Structures are given as C-alpha cells and as structure tokens.
Amino acid sequence: MTLDALLAVWTESPLVASVQASEGAMVDDPDVLRRMAGDSLSQGVRCLRLQGVENIRTICSAFPVPTIGLIKRTYGDSDVYITPTLAEVDALLALGVEVIALDGTARPRPGSETLHQLIARVHAGGALAMADCDSVESALFAVEAGADLVGTTLAGYTPARRATPGPDFDLLRELCIAVRVPVIAEGRFYEPWQAQAAIAAGARAVVVGGALNDPIKQTKAFFSAVEPTRAKCGAVDIGGTWIRCATVLPSGELGEVYRIPTSPDREVRLDQIRAWVEGAGVDRVGVSSGGVVDLQTATVTDALPVIPNHVGTDFRSLAKEVVALNDGLAAAWAHALHPTFAARRVATLALGTGVGCGLVDRGEIWTDARGDYPRLNQAPTGGGKSFEELLGGAALSPNPTQAQVESAIEAAHLAVGWIRAMWMPEAIVVAGSVGFAPWLPVDELGLIRSPYGPDAALRGAAALCLRRPRNVLIHAHQG
C-alpha cells in the first residue's frame, strides 16, 4: 500500500482502533482480540493497530484491512521495546502488514542497531514506517531516518516530556508544523472530543486503544476514580497568618486542627510542617497554599507577599506523598465533592485575606498546565482599584467603614457577573472571612455560602488528599 492510498483511507475513516491487551489480561487471546477488532470495524473503522505475531496473523486473516503492526519486546541492553530490532521488523514483514510501527527516538537500540537500518529494512520489504515519537526532536530524527509517518505515541512515557493527563495536544500541534510527513495522534485518548480535537489540530488519523478495547485500562480508570485511599492522610493549609494542619478521616472530616504561626522563613515553615507530619504519622499530605502551585513540581511559582519568601517553596519533601494546589482552587475542589454540588459545574469565589476563584467541571479543576488560574484578584473593577483592593480582607480590615462596605458590595456584584459571564456555572459558592461577613448580600448576589465555613481551604487540602482531580498529580517523595 502506498502512503497516498493509506491517507485516502484515513480521509474517509480517521479513527484507528488499536486492538491490544494489557500484559496478563484474560482477553489477551488472538481469537478474543479478533472479535474486538470486528466490533470496531463494524462501526466504521477501516484501519487497525495490532501487536504480536499471533494476534496480527489471526486478526488480519479475518479482516483484510490496512494494519499498523508492531511487536513489543524487551531487551536487557536498551529501553526501546516497540519493534526494537531488525528481527521484529522481519517478523512483521512476513505477516504482510502495510505499516510497521517502531520506536522513533534516538535512544540506543538493542545490539547497537540503528533506526536508519530498521526503516531501510521496512522499505525494502515494501511496507511503510511509522515512528512512535516522544518529542519534536525525535520526530525530526525519525523523519531524517526515512520515516513515512510520525505519531505522538511515546509522549510522556520517556524523560523527553512531562506526561499530560490526557493527549499531549501541544506536541501534536508542534509536530504538525515541524515535520513534512503525516502526523498520527496517539496516547491517552479517553473521550470522543479529544479525537475530534486531534483532527482539528492537524492529525491525519487518531489511534485509540485502551478506551475502545482494553477492559483492564478501562476498569483501572474507573476504579481509581472511586477507590478509597489506603494512606493515612493529612491536610495542610498555608496562609499569611497561620499554617493549619489536621489529620483526615476517610469520610473527609477533619481531626483536631493544629495551628502554627506562619514564619517569615520558608525553611522554618517547611520544617514545622514536616515535624507535624511525622508526629501525626501521616503518609499523604494535601496542601492548600496561597500562590500558584505548579502541578508538575508541587512548587510555588508565583505568590503575593502575604506569605513571605513563598515563591520557590517545594512541597514534595513534606511527606511520602504530596498533592498540592492553590488554596482557592483547593476549596473549589472540596465544594465539587460536596453532595450538594457533586456532578455540577460549580465555581468558588474565595474572599479571604485575598481574592481568588476556581471552577470545577467534569472532575477537573480549571487551570493551565502549570497550575495557574484566572487572576480575578488582579483584574480592575473600573474605579482604578482591583478586586483584591476592594474585596480582600487585608484591604478591608476587621471593621470596614460604610464606604468600604459599599465599594466591596459593588465589586462583589462585578465579580459575580464576571464569573457567570465567563464560566456559566450552575452554582457559585462563596468562602473566606469576607464571604461570611454579615454585610455581604449573599442572596442578592445569588451566592451559596460554603458548607465548610472557615475551613473551606483546609477541607480542600483534605479533598485533594482523598480524591484528587484528574489533572493534579500525586508527588512521591524520593528522599
């Protein structure tokens, strides 16, 4: 099959069904996989991605459709395992597959064979070569070696790039610009809209495997979403005045709350939290903190001076496992898990010492890839002052004047209008000391006061510990 003929197939049917089974799965049987492949083909799929000699032989003999074939094999002298050597290429050529997928990175291959050698053998055998890549650099390397197609298959599975919760759309977009060959989207596609987005981004086809044909991956995803944690959990809320710590019951309720004055010294703060963690016997800690907390490194990347010397704080050393997030976002997550708001598109307006907001929709907190969030606090209100300057507790003081109250209420109306116009939430929960001020017209604003009272951020830390959002990572301490 020529590349043009394959692209013509994908133009009419760009979904490629990867029919593979997890290692040790009971469905890892050629005849069972053949039936799964048949089900996908019956719904319009016209191309398959298959692994293993017997699986390929059985399925291709039943369904003569274009096939991307590969063999996964581990060798002791290399990390490459997708069609790693000429031996696997020859086995696939003997099966007559139209496309051979192979690791397209520049990593050393077993026996010092090279990607150039493998692709030359693929072409000599009359097949096309698809390079499974992990970065733009590896894709360019693979194209230079002669690859006919490149895929995002290995994105997030090597040290070249951080793993994304779903498909690595950034890499996909970059590849579609950087390489001159067709790009195939593959890796962590769980939902139909993601496949649609991949085509819009420029992919010629989308390979979907686990979401279609792997019951182990499917069950694991659902089970992990509801599985109770077996770790002993603790919650830590870091504010400008106090650090509050509490053990967390499996129900999400807090044990006794322990308060530590917030030291101006970063290392002193961390040492105090570590001492509490050790004394409480906590294995996993949820951290709610002012500032922007990088989702990939659990490190504060931006913060107001309310917490001195806070930028650069790395939370990963606090416990064996750490889940950390901005305090307003953590409170938003706690509200999303409350029975009143579960399964609803819920926004949180946090009016404490500062002003923050967060939205949870379909089990995910709205942030960018680094954990940054909409800066409502810094937005101007039209009168020359920001929401932070009009609504934040630090600006209002415990006993605000009538003029301050009137300005704050006006700013609250603007903030709520902004949240409704931008996010269209089903409910807006207000939290923080200002959120509970008697002068704030909650009913008039259409707000719901947090069911957690003054503990919303601390309950957010507890919620992170027990059931983290799908776009927030658990960091294991390596020390």
PyMOL commands that set and color helices and strands:
alter all, ss='L'
color gray80, all
select helices_A, chain A and resi 3-12+30-42+53-62+86-95+110-112+115-124+136-144+169-178+192-201+210-213+215-226+266-280+315-317+327-336+376-378+387-391+393-396+402-423+442-445+453-466
alter helices_A, ss='H'
color red, helices_A
select strands_A, chain A and resi 15-19+48-51+67-70+99-103+128-132+149-151+183-186+205-208+233-238+242-248+258-261+284-289+292-293+300-302+321-326+346-351+355-361+364-365+427-431+448-449+475-476
alter strands_A, ss='S'
color yellow, strands_A
deselect
rebuild
show_as cartoon
